[in-house]
Amino acid sequence: MIRIQVWIHGLLHYLFVPLTLGLVISTACMETAFVWTRDGAWRLAAHFWFRLFALGWLVGIVTGYPLRAQLLSDWETIPLSSSPCSTSVAHRGGARAGDARRGRHACAVG
């Protein structure tokens, strides 16, 4: 269950952070266009997209902090799948950088 929760938080955080970064740039451009042209349509559009930016920012914060806490938690106590590859990697502490160059894979024993 915790892996699904981490996956969902990671997916939402991965989607909403770039979305909000793009929205803040486009909103700033709309505000700039309003200042230059004094056209009320730009101000209205900027206000609308800023509301979506605020919602996206809130979702990014709400998913980011629990995701950080989950990733910093003690993953040693969470059981891995029963495949030999995942258990060998877990007991070895992960694959080393030079293993792939020497022809050894993470699933190799020894």
Beta strands, then each sheet from edge to edge (+ up, - down):
end
